[in-house]
Amino acid sequence: MIFLIYPALLIMISGSVIIAQKLDTNNCTIEEKDEIRIELCAKLEVIGVQGEDVILPCWFNHSKGNTIEDLHLVLYKTDLLPESIIFNSATNFTAVGFKGRIESLGIPGEGNGSVRIRYLKMEDQGMYEFRFEWKKSNGNKDGFSVRKEKEVNLRVDVRPQILNFGRSFVNSGTSWRLFCEAKAKPRPNITWWNPRGLLLNESQVLIEQDDPNKVQIIISTLNITNNEREWRYWCLAQNKHGTAHQRIDFCKKPVHGVSWPIVAWSTSLCLVLLVLAVGLSLYIKNWKRNEGTQDHTVIKNSQESDQSDENMYTAMPNTFSISDDELYENI
């Protein structure tokens, strides 16, 4: 008899679950019992960006006939082992990894269970279960959670970032290779630009596994020859969250188009002009020195001549002087 009742009970339970699930919408878990309706809605997928803030929306509604007290939110991260509570609005409990980074946006007691997570980390990515708990009018505790398939999937993406950028010789300096390494999530697309427009002859190498849940690292290379006229190149890494770019000024090695006879002639001419300049400088310096010596000699001779004349005129009165007696005698 028990064996016959047990399958019937299973059918009744499974039937009620199916009926309850038919009330669900894409984002809401809904149940009705004894003319009391409970509805818990949350966005199934939320995408945030590493280092930025993200909002996980959630709303709880119930019919007026359901008398509840002390309504509060309990948030679980279900992909942790074991499954852990990361936030409780009633006690303000916050898990260690979310300290100072998670907060309620509304009033959980009024059914607004939306929360903000600040400064997203890659480890924040995963599945989140929203649950509201309360006390009934008889004092018993009760609660209601979103169904397993209605949990929130938080995805943490990464803006493009260029990790490495440079150049190297190929074929003994007759050509060059530029390389650009970037990371992002989802996978970045790398393109090359020069002053004339988009370049297409690049190659890309995937470093990490092509897993949409992981950060992807890409290396792109661009081969150019010395015949290229452009001297500036840009590497652009892009995904839907933004663009990162890096510029390199590329100077080509002057291997082709050099006229060595002209170079030799120009070098010789420069040397001749240098010798002439040095010789002229020495000549002017010696000329000024000789001119200074001659002027000094003329001045010295002139001074000696003046002194001699002065001595002569000074001596003459002594040579031709006569006494007064001799003068009257002669008269």
PyMOL commands that set and color helices and strands:
alter all, ss='L'
color gray80, all
select helices_A, chain A and resi 2-22+96-98+108-110+122-124+148-150+260-320+324-330
alter helices_A, ss='H'
color red, helices_A
select strands_A, chain A and resi 28-33+36-42+45-49+54-56+58-62+68-77+84-88+93-94+102-104+115-117+126-136+141-145+152-170+175-185+189-194+197-199+202-206+216-225+232-239+242-249
alter strands_A, ss='S'
color yellow, strands_A
deselect
rebuild
show_as cartoon
